Amino acid sequence: MSTHRVSKANSTGNHPLPPERTRARATHRVPAQNISKIICHREVDNKAQFLVRWTTNKEPLVPPRTIASWHPLEELISALHFVQAYTEGLPAPGSTITRNEFLTAEARPLKRKASGSAGLSRDNASTAGLLSSNTGLLTPLPSHLGVSRSSSLSSNDVVTSDADEQDWRSVTVYNGILQKKEGRVYAKKSKTANVVTINTATLPTREMLDHAAATPGPIIAAERAIRNAFMEKLRHVKGVFLRNEVDTTTPSLDFDFIDKFVLREGVSASDPETYVGCDEPCKPNMAHYCGCEYTRLCDCLEYAAVDETQLMKDPLRYAQYLEEKDSGDMVDLTGLPKRFPYLMPSGGRPPVLQSFYREQRHPIYECNINCNCGKVCKTRVVQKGRHVDLTIFKTANRGWGVYCNEDLVTGEFIDVYLGEVLTNEETSRREAKADVDKGSYLYSLDKFVGDDSAPTEDTYYVVDGQYMGNATRFINHSCEPNCRQYTVSENKYDTWVYNLAFFAYTDIPAGTELTFDYMDKDEEEEEDVLRKRQEAVKDPNNADKRPCNCGAQKCRGYLWV
């Protein structure tokens, strides 16, 4: 395959959305932490509103007198992830809408956002910027609650009878009053004001559902705002684009882009300043100014896999090596032949992973900032970061996926997998609370389990990329993947935290979806795969497993088998 870089045209194309009207800017917003759920939408006087159920201290139960209120979209800019959960939980167009579908279409658990992520700041996002754009994406929805900016609604501002005696289109708030203060909208109980009362557990009512089913305008406006909010996050990420020509959905706003691991409580990693690097004879001007040249002398390769083919040329040392290896004792690797992980760039081809590592999956050791070989060293690839553009795109039947905008050659580095690094205990806690897809985002740092001074089966860390990470979080599974993931370390003594790097396992043309095997299995014969797939279909334990839609000839039938 030619190594010429081919740019993928129109990498930011999206499903067209109706044009905007005029712009509006909210002066007050509903705090996201005070929202339990968005449960319905309506349009009154051509103005779109969403019904917010406020939080209580009895979640997930819904007390009968829980406060619920209608709000225009611009007041929900800080809580668009709730709006997104609502819109994506709606029944498909043309289907029969039931109240039960509205109440049970829960989205995935919503977690707090961590500081320092390169994404949209919900408190500081421009309302007008999200509700509209130069490409005509959003319809503004002006506020019309008619409340004071600094005080509670008076009794003149609320309806004074039960909900069943009122036209629900004229009601703004149920079971309480609204207060606007210091740029925020709050709901509170009131013993003095007359309020509209209703059993909140009965919301949305049949009338509300019928109206919502016949009123798509608010959903269209919400989808524009959600799309713009995600694009604002993406604006801070170099070389990553969004493409959706399937529908008008957007990746989850609960996801924040980061550029390094986020270490959670109980997790520690070595400070780069403490990394042990290689010393002389390694230096920058060796190997045609490409850094380290002698694998037997480079300290960074101390624990790298032994090149047994080369070692066989010394029969006595090879016999000693095999004896130490078979005995289970610590093998003295000093002075044994190793291999540098990458082939140097050549003829326009980027550096690529050597087949010795690509096929055998040996841990890859790169030089680091404390090495004598300098920044030019040919072993430094992953630590320099992604150098190709990626596009997150909507697939026809597997959610979001990723393709590269350029041709990739076999062994070329793509990117690393990022996320929150958790203890095993915290991972188990999150799994217990999460939905069945949680495992798709968890990556165990267990490469060195069993080694001396390494984590055990009970103590290794796990990377959770569901809510924080980078574009690789959207890469789909395939039973015959074109990418594979490898352990890459800049610190040979740290067996707990290291890079999870994706490399092309074959030549990949621009625009081809990138995939890897979530189970990380070795390649099998087609007849063996077919036999196992038939057994998996008959196994009752797989009844609740998600079918695999990779479409590969050697598809195993289900994810996680």
SULLINMO-V555107 format. One record per residue. RES is the residue in one small letter. OMEGA is omega in whole degrees, -180 to 180 (none if undefined). D_CENTER is the distance of its C-alpha to the mean C-alpha in Angstrom with 2 decimals. Layout:
BEGIN
res:RES omega:OMEGA d_center:D_CENTER
res:RES omega:OMEGA d_center:D_CENTER
END
This chain:
BEGIN
res:m omega:178 d_center:31.54
res:s omega:179 d_center:32.08
res:t omega:178 d_center:30.01
res:h omega:-179 d_center:30.43
res:r omega:180 d_center:27.25
res:v omega:178 d_center:26.79
res:s omega:179 d_center:24.87
res:k omega:-176 d_center:23.19
res:a omega:173 d_center:24.85
res:n omega:-175 d_center:23.34
res:s omega:-180 d_center:19.72
res:t omega:-180 d_center:18.88
res:g omega:-179 d_center:20.77
res:n omega:175 d_center:19.80
res:h omega:-176 d_center:21.54
res:p omega:176 d_center:24.41
res:l omega:180 d_center:24.62
res:p omega:-178 d_center:28.04
res:p omega:-180 d_center:29.47
res:e omega:173 d_center:29.39
res:r omega:177 d_center:32.45
res:t omega:-176 d_center:33.02
res:r omega:177 d_center:30.91
res:a omega:180 d_center:30.91
res:r omega:-180 d_center:29.76
res:a omega:174 d_center:29.42
res:t omega:179 d_center:31.42
res:h omega:-179 d_center:29.90
res:r omega:176 d_center:26.54
res:v omega:179 d_center:25.63
res:p omega:-177 d_center:23.69
res:a omega:-177 d_center:20.38
res:q omega:180 d_center:21.33
res:n omega:-178 d_center:24.45
res:i omega:173 d_center:22.93
res:s omega:-175 d_center:22.74
res:k omega:167 d_center:21.99
res:i omega:-172 d_center:22.89
res:i omega:178 d_center:25.41
res:c omega:174 d_center:27.20
res:h omega:178 d_center:28.05
res:r omega:175 d_center:31.40
res:e omega:-179 d_center:33.26
res:v omega:-178 d_center:36.42
res:d omega:180 d_center:38.61
res:n omega:179 d_center:35.90
res:k omega:-177 d_center:33.52
res:a omega:179 d_center:30.21
res:q omega:178 d_center:29.33
res:f omega:-177 d_center:26.87
res:l omega:-178 d_center:28.07
res:v omega:169 d_center:26.41
res:r omega:-174 d_center:27.09
res:w omega:-178 d_center:27.28
res:t omega:173 d_center:26.29
res:t omega:178 d_center:29.02
res:n omega:-180 d_center:29.62
res:k omega:178 d_center:29.92
res:e omega:7 d_center:26.40
res:p omega:177 d_center:25.54
res:l omega:179 d_center:29.18
res:v omega:177 d_center:30.38
res:p omega:-176 d_center:33.82
res:p omega:-176 d_center:36.25
res:r omega:173 d_center:36.59
res:t omega:-179 d_center:32.97
res:i omega:174 d_center:32.77
res:a omega:-177 d_center:31.22
res:s omega:180 d_center:31.49
res:w omega:-178 d_center:30.89
res:h omega:173 d_center:29.11
res:p omega:-173 d_center:28.70
res:l omega:-176 d_center:25.29
res:e omega:175 d_center:25.82
res:e omega:-179 d_center:26.35
res:l omega:-178 d_center:22.88
res:i omega:179 d_center:21.03
res:s omega:-176 d_center:19.79
res:a omega:-177 d_center:18.54
res:l omega:178 d_center:17.09
res:h omega:174 d_center:14.19
res:f omega:178 d_center:17.19
res:v omega:179 d_center:18.73
res:q omega:178 d_center:15.74
res:a omega:179 d_center:15.82
res:y omega:-176 d_center:19.52
res:t omega:-178 d_center:19.61
res:e omega:176 d_center:17.27
res:g omega:-180 d_center:19.36
res:l omega:176 d_center:22.56
res:p omega:179 d_center:24.68
res:a omega:178 d_center:24.78
res:p omega:178 d_center:27.46
res:g omega:180 d_center:30.88
res:s omega:179 d_center:30.22
res:t omega:-178 d_center:32.22
res:i omega:175 d_center:30.58
res:t omega:179 d_center:31.48
res:r omega:-179 d_center:31.02
res:n omega:178 d_center:29.56
res:e omega:179 d_center:26.70
res:f omega:-174 d_center:25.88
res:l omega:-176 d_center:26.07
res:t omega:-178 d_center:24.13
res:a omega:-179 d_center:21.19
res:e omega:176 d_center:18.96
res:a omega:177 d_center:15.25
res:r omega:-178 d_center:12.81
res:p omega:-179 d_center:13.70
res:l omega:-178 d_center:13.12
res:k omega:-178 d_center:12.74
res:r omega:178 d_center:14.14
res:k omega:179 d_center:12.69
res:a omega:178 d_center:13.68
res:s omega:176 d_center:16.11
res:g omega:179 d_center:15.91
res:s omega:-179 d_center:12.52
res:a omega:-177 d_center:13.24
res:g omega:-178 d_center:12.55
res:l omega:172 d_center:14.78
res:s omega:-173 d_center:17.25
res:r omega:-179 d_center:17.99
res:d omega:-173 d_center:21.48
res:n omega:-179 d_center:22.41
res:a omega:178 d_center:20.94
res:s omega:180 d_center:23.81
res:t omega:-179 d_center:24.61
res:a omega:180 d_center:26.58
res:g omega:180 d_center:23.91
res:l omega:-179 d_center:21.38
res:l omega:178 d_center:24.12
res:s omega:177 d_center:25.46
res:s omega:180 d_center:25.21
res:n omega:179 d_center:27.62
res:t omega:176 d_center:26.60
res:g omega:-175 d_center:27.65
res:l omega:-168 d_center:24.46
res:l omega:177 d_center:25.16
res:t omega:-180 d_center:27.98
res:p omega:-179 d_center:28.97
res:l omega:-174 d_center:29.98
res:p omega:179 d_center:32.50
res:s omega:176 d_center:32.92
res:h omega:178 d_center:36.13
res:l omega:177 d_center:36.13
res:g omega:-180 d_center:39.29
res:v omega:179 d_center:38.90
res:s omega:179 d_center:40.06
res:r omega:-175 d_center:37.69
res:s omega:-177 d_center:39.06
res:s omega:-179 d_center:40.54
res:s omega:173 d_center:40.05
res:l omega:175 d_center:41.07
res:s omega:-180 d_center:44.76
res:s omega:178 d_center:46.40
res:n omega:-176 d_center:47.19
res:d omega:-178 d_center:43.52
res:v omega:177 d_center:42.71
res:v omega:-169 d_center:44.15
res:t omega:179 d_center:46.73
res:s omega:179 d_center:46.68
res:d omega:-175 d_center:44.64
res:a omega:-177 d_center:41.90
res:d omega:177 d_center:43.88
res:e omega:-174 d_center:46.65
res:q omega:170 d_center:44.52
res:d omega:-174 d_center:42.87
res:w omega:179 d_center:39.16
res:r omega:-179 d_center:38.52
res:s omega:-178 d_center:40.46
res:v omega:178 d_center:38.68
res:t omega:-175 d_center:36.15
res:v omega:177 d_center:35.54
res:y omega:171 d_center:36.40
res:n omega:178 d_center:37.69
res:g omega:177 d_center:37.51
res:i omega:179 d_center:37.65
res:l omega:178 d_center:35.32
res:q omega:176 d_center:35.72
res:k omega:-175 d_center:34.51
res:k omega:175 d_center:34.58
res:e omega:175 d_center:33.24
res:g omega:-178 d_center:30.78
res:r omega:177 d_center:29.38
res:v omega:-180 d_center:30.33
res:y omega:173 d_center:31.19
res:a omega:180 d_center:32.57
res:k omega:174 d_center:35.39
res:k omega:179 d_center:38.12
res:s omega:178 d_center:41.62
res:k omega:-177 d_center:44.98
res:t omega:-177 d_center:47.00
res:a omega:173 d_center:45.44
res:n omega:-176 d_center:45.83
res:v omega:174 d_center:42.50
res:v omega:-178 d_center:41.44
res:t omega:178 d_center:40.80
res:i omega:171 d_center:38.96
res:n omega:-173 d_center:37.46
res:t omega:179 d_center:33.77
res:a omega:179 d_center:32.99
res:t omega:-180 d_center:34.70
res:l omega:-2 d_center:32.34
res:p omega:180 d_center:31.61
res:t omega:179 d_center:35.15
res:r omega:179 d_center:36.31
res:e omega:179 d_center:37.44
res:m omega:-180 d_center:34.08
res:l omega:179 d_center:32.37
res:d omega:179 d_center:34.99
res:h omega:-179 d_center:34.64
res:a omega:-179 d_center:30.83
res:a omega:-178 d_center:31.15
res:a omega:-174 d_center:33.62
res:t omega:-178 d_center:31.81
res:p omega:-175 d_center:28.75
res:g omega:180 d_center:29.14
res:p omega:180 d_center:26.99
res:i omega:178 d_center:24.07
res:i omega:179 d_center:24.46
res:a omega:180 d_center:24.58
res:a omega:-180 d_center:21.50
res:e omega:176 d_center:19.50
res:r omega:-179 d_center:20.81
res:a omega:180 d_center:19.83
res:i omega:179 d_center:16.24
res:r omega:-179 d_center:16.02
res:n omega:179 d_center:17.67
res:a omega:179 d_center:15.51
res:f omega:178 d_center:12.34
res:m omega:176 d_center:14.66
res:e omega:174 d_center:15.80
res:k omega:-175 d_center:12.48
res:l omega:-179 d_center:12.40
res:r omega:-179 d_center:16.05
res:h omega:-177 d_center:15.43
res:v omega:-177 d_center:13.53
res:k omega:171 d_center:16.25
res:g omega:175 d_center:16.40
res:v omega:-175 d_center:13.30
res:f omega:179 d_center:14.35
res:l omega:179 d_center:13.67
res:r omega:177 d_center:16.05
res:n omega:177 d_center:16.88
res:e omega:-179 d_center:20.40
res:v omega:-178 d_center:20.01
res:d omega:-177 d_center:19.77
res:t omega:179 d_center:19.01
res:t omega:-177 d_center:15.63
res:t omega:175 d_center:12.63
res:p omega:-173 d_center:8.82
res:s omega:174 d_center:8.25
res:l omega:175 d_center:9.82
res:d omega:-179 d_center:8.61
res:f omega:177 d_center:5.46
res:d omega:178 d_center:7.26
res:f omega:178 d_center:7.69
res:i omega:-180 d_center:9.76
res:d omega:174 d_center:12.30
res:k omega:178 d_center:13.23
res:f omega:171 d_center:12.76
res:v omega:-176 d_center:13.25
res:l omega:-180 d_center:16.08
res:r omega:-175 d_center:16.68
res:e omega:179 d_center:20.17
res:g omega:-178 d_center:22.18
res:v omega:177 d_center:20.31
res:s omega:178 d_center:22.24
res:a omega:-178 d_center:22.15
res:s omega:174 d_center:25.03
res:d omega:180 d_center:25.76
res:p omega:180 d_center:25.89
res:e omega:-179 d_center:29.43
res:t omega:180 d_center:30.47
res:y omega:175 d_center:29.35
res:v omega:-178 d_center:32.43
res:g omega:179 d_center:32.94
res:c omega:-179 d_center:35.52
res:d omega:177 d_center:38.95
res:e omega:17 d_center:41.91
res:p omega:-180 d_center:42.76
res:c omega:178 d_center:39.23
res:k omega:-173 d_center:39.32
res:p omega:-172 d_center:37.85
res:n omega:176 d_center:40.85
res:m omega:174 d_center:40.82
res:a omega:180 d_center:39.97
res:h omega:179 d_center:40.60
res:y omega:176 d_center:38.68
res:c omega:174 d_center:35.54
res:g omega:-171 d_center:35.75
res:c omega:-176 d_center:36.24
res:e omega:-174 d_center:38.69
res:y omega:-177 d_center:39.95
res:t omega:-179 d_center:37.64
res:r omega:-173 d_center:40.31
res:l omega:-179 d_center:40.49
res:c omega:-177 d_center:36.90
res:d omega:-178 d_center:35.94
res:c omega:-180 d_center:32.19
res:l omega:-176 d_center:32.86
res:e omega:-177 d_center:34.74
res:y omega:179 d_center:32.43
res:a omega:-179 d_center:31.40
res:a omega:-180 d_center:32.50
res:v omega:175 d_center:36.20
res:d omega:-173 d_center:37.39
res:e omega:178 d_center:39.86
res:t omega:177 d_center:41.33
res:q omega:-177 d_center:42.57
res:l omega:180 d_center:43.61
res:m omega:179 d_center:45.87
res:k omega:175 d_center:48.09
res:d omega:-172 d_center:49.18
res:p omega:-178 d_center:50.43
res:l omega:-179 d_center:51.42
res:r omega:179 d_center:48.15
res:y omega:178 d_center:46.22
res:a omega:178 d_center:48.31
res:q omega:179 d_center:47.69
res:y omega:-180 d_center:43.93
res:l omega:179 d_center:43.98
res:e omega:179 d_center:46.17
res:e omega:-179 d_center:43.85
res:k omega:-178 d_center:40.82
res:d omega:-178 d_center:42.61
res:s omega:-178 d_center:43.94
res:g omega:178 d_center:40.53
res:d omega:177 d_center:41.61
res:m omega:-180 d_center:39.74
res:v omega:177 d_center:40.17
res:d omega:-176 d_center:41.45
res:l omega:-177 d_center:39.27
res:t omega:175 d_center:41.18
res:g omega:179 d_center:42.52
res:l omega:-179 d_center:41.15
res:p omega:177 d_center:39.91
res:k omega:175 d_center:36.16
res:r omega:171 d_center:34.17
res:f omega:-172 d_center:32.08
res:p omega:-170 d_center:28.61
res:y omega:169 d_center:28.66
res:l omega:-178 d_center:31.20
res:m omega:176 d_center:32.08
res:p omega:-178 d_center:31.42
res:s omega:174 d_center:34.27
res:g omega:-179 d_center:35.52
res:g omega:177 d_center:32.41
res:r omega:179 d_center:30.18
res:p omega:174 d_center:27.44
res:p omega:-179 d_center:27.49
res:v omega:180 d_center:26.46
res:l omega:179 d_center:26.01
res:q omega:-179 d_center:29.37
res:s omega:177 d_center:29.88
res:f omega:178 d_center:31.10
res:y omega:-176 d_center:27.57
res:r omega:-176 d_center:25.76
res:e omega:-175 d_center:27.78
res:q omega:177 d_center:28.50
res:r omega:176 d_center:25.09
res:h omega:173 d_center:26.92
res:p omega:-178 d_center:25.08
res:i omega:179 d_center:25.05
res:y omega:177 d_center:26.62
res:e omega:172 d_center:26.47
res:c omega:-174 d_center:28.92
res:n omega:-173 d_center:27.86
res:i omega:-179 d_center:29.02
res:n omega:-178 d_center:32.08
res:c omega:-180 d_center:33.38
res:n omega:-175 d_center:36.67
res:c omega:177 d_center:35.49
res:g omega:-176 d_center:33.74
res:k omega:-176 d_center:30.75
res:v omega:-174 d_center:32.28
res:c omega:-177 d_center:31.93
res:k omega:179 d_center:30.75
res:t omega:-176 d_center:28.68
res:r omega:-179 d_center:26.18
res:v omega:-177 d_center:23.46
res:v omega:-177 d_center:19.99
res:q omega:178 d_center:20.72
res:k omega:174 d_center:21.48
res:g omega:-179 d_center:17.94
res:r omega:179 d_center:16.80
res:h omega:178 d_center:19.79
res:v omega:178 d_center:18.82
res:d omega:179 d_center:17.23
res:l omega:176 d_center:14.29
res:t omega:172 d_center:13.75
res:i omega:-175 d_center:10.94
res:f omega:179 d_center:13.36
res:k omega:177 d_center:14.21
res:t omega:-179 d_center:16.06
res:a omega:-174 d_center:19.15
res:n omega:-177 d_center:18.35
res:r omega:178 d_center:14.95
res:g omega:-178 d_center:12.52
res:w omega:178 d_center:10.36
res:g omega:-178 d_center:11.14
res:v omega:168 d_center:11.79
res:y omega:178 d_center:15.30
res:c omega:-179 d_center:17.13
res:n omega:-178 d_center:19.63
res:e omega:173 d_center:22.19
res:d omega:175 d_center:24.02
res:l omega:177 d_center:22.85
res:v omega:-179 d_center:25.53
res:t omega:179 d_center:25.52
res:g omega:-179 d_center:24.32
res:e omega:179 d_center:22.58
res:f omega:-180 d_center:19.69
res:i omega:-180 d_center:16.46
res:d omega:177 d_center:13.84
res:v omega:175 d_center:12.58
res:y omega:-178 d_center:9.63
res:l omega:177 d_center:8.64
res:g omega:175 d_center:7.81
res:e omega:177 d_center:10.48
res:v omega:-172 d_center:13.55
res:l omega:169 d_center:15.41
res:t omega:178 d_center:18.87
res:n omega:-180 d_center:19.63
res:e omega:-180 d_center:21.13
res:e omega:177 d_center:18.22
res:t omega:179 d_center:16.00
res:s omega:179 d_center:18.80
res:r omega:180 d_center:19.00
res:r omega:180 d_center:15.41
res:e omega:-179 d_center:15.90
res:a omega:-177 d_center:19.18
res:k omega:-170 d_center:17.80
res:a omega:178 d_center:14.82
res:d omega:-172 d_center:15.10
res:v omega:-178 d_center:15.78
res:d omega:-175 d_center:12.34
res:k omega:-177 d_center:11.11
res:g omega:180 d_center:12.34
res:s omega:-175 d_center:10.00
res:y omega:-177 d_center:7.40
res:l omega:-179 d_center:10.48
res:y omega:-176 d_center:12.32
res:s omega:175 d_center:15.89
res:l omega:-173 d_center:17.69
res:d omega:-177 d_center:20.91
res:k omega:-173 d_center:22.38
res:f omega:178 d_center:25.40
res:v omega:-179 d_center:26.14
res:g omega:177 d_center:29.92
res:d omega:175 d_center:30.80
res:d omega:179 d_center:32.99
res:s omega:-180 d_center:31.28
res:a omega:177 d_center:27.93
res:p omega:177 d_center:25.82
res:t omega:178 d_center:26.99
res:e omega:-177 d_center:25.47
res:d omega:-172 d_center:25.29
res:t omega:-177 d_center:24.12
res:y omega:180 d_center:21.42
res:y omega:179 d_center:18.11
res:v omega:177 d_center:14.70
res:v omega:178 d_center:11.28
res:d omega:-178 d_center:8.70
res:g omega:-175 d_center:5.07
res:q omega:-174 d_center:4.45
res:y omega:177 d_center:5.30
res:m omega:180 d_center:5.55
res:g omega:179 d_center:5.18
res:n omega:-173 d_center:6.35
res:a omega:-178 d_center:7.11
res:t omega:177 d_center:7.65
res:r omega:-177 d_center:4.38
res:f omega:180 d_center:6.19
res:i omega:-178 d_center:9.43
res:n omega:177 d_center:11.62
res:h omega:167 d_center:14.28
res:s omega:176 d_center:17.90
res:c omega:172 d_center:20.99
res:e omega:-172 d_center:22.36
res:p omega:174 d_center:19.54
res:n omega:176 d_center:20.23
res:c omega:173 d_center:18.04
res:r omega:-179 d_center:18.26
res:q omega:-174 d_center:16.70
res:y omega:176 d_center:19.17
res:t omega:-180 d_center:19.96
res:v omega:-176 d_center:20.88
res:s omega:172 d_center:22.67
res:e omega:-178 d_center:24.51
res:n omega:-173 d_center:26.28
res:k omega:-178 d_center:28.30
res:y omega:-179 d_center:29.07
res:d omega:180 d_center:25.58
res:t omega:-177 d_center:24.63
res:w omega:-178 d_center:22.02
res:v omega:-179 d_center:19.36
res:y omega:-178 d_center:18.87
res:n omega:171 d_center:16.62
res:l omega:-170 d_center:14.82
res:a omega:177 d_center:15.74
res:f omega:175 d_center:15.50
res:f omega:176 d_center:18.90
res:a omega:-179 d_center:20.45
res:y omega:177 d_center:22.59
res:t omega:173 d_center:24.74
res:d omega:-176 d_center:25.54
res:i omega:179 d_center:22.90
res:p omega:177 d_center:24.23
res:a omega:178 d_center:22.40
res:g omega:178 d_center:20.50
res:t omega:-178 d_center:20.11
res:e omega:176 d_center:16.82
res:l omega:180 d_center:15.34
res:t omega:170 d_center:15.10
res:f omega:-177 d_center:15.43
res:d omega:-180 d_center:16.98
res:y omega:180 d_center:14.88
res:m omega:177 d_center:18.32
res:d omega:-178 d_center:19.25
res:k omega:174 d_center:22.77
res:d omega:-178 d_center:25.65
res:e omega:-179 d_center:27.14
res:e omega:176 d_center:29.67
res:e omega:-175 d_center:32.66
res:e omega:-179 d_center:32.23
res:e omega:177 d_center:34.94
res:d omega:179 d_center:33.36
res:v omega:180 d_center:30.03
res:l omega:179 d_center:32.00
res:r omega:-180 d_center:33.94
res:k omega:179 d_center:30.96
res:r omega:178 d_center:29.27
res:q omega:178 d_center:32.49
res:e omega:-180 d_center:32.64
res:a omega:180 d_center:29.10
res:v omega:-178 d_center:30.07
res:k omega:-176 d_center:33.10
res:d omega:-180 d_center:31.40
res:p omega:179 d_center:31.17
res:n omega:180 d_center:28.46
res:n omega:-176 d_center:26.08
res:a omega:-178 d_center:26.94
res:d omega:179 d_center:23.80
res:k omega:-179 d_center:21.44
res:r omega:177 d_center:19.24
res:p omega:177 d_center:21.11
res:c omega:-179 d_center:19.76
res:n omega:-175 d_center:19.89
res:c omega:178 d_center:19.59
res:g omega:-179 d_center:23.25
res:a omega:178 d_center:24.27
res:q omega:-179 d_center:27.91
res:k omega:-180 d_center:27.04
res:c omega:-179 d_center:24.48
res:r omega:175 d_center:24.74
res:g omega:-179 d_center:24.48
res:y omega:169 d_center:21.80
res:l omega:174 d_center:18.46
res:w omega:172 d_center:19.07
res:v omega:none d_center:22.75
END
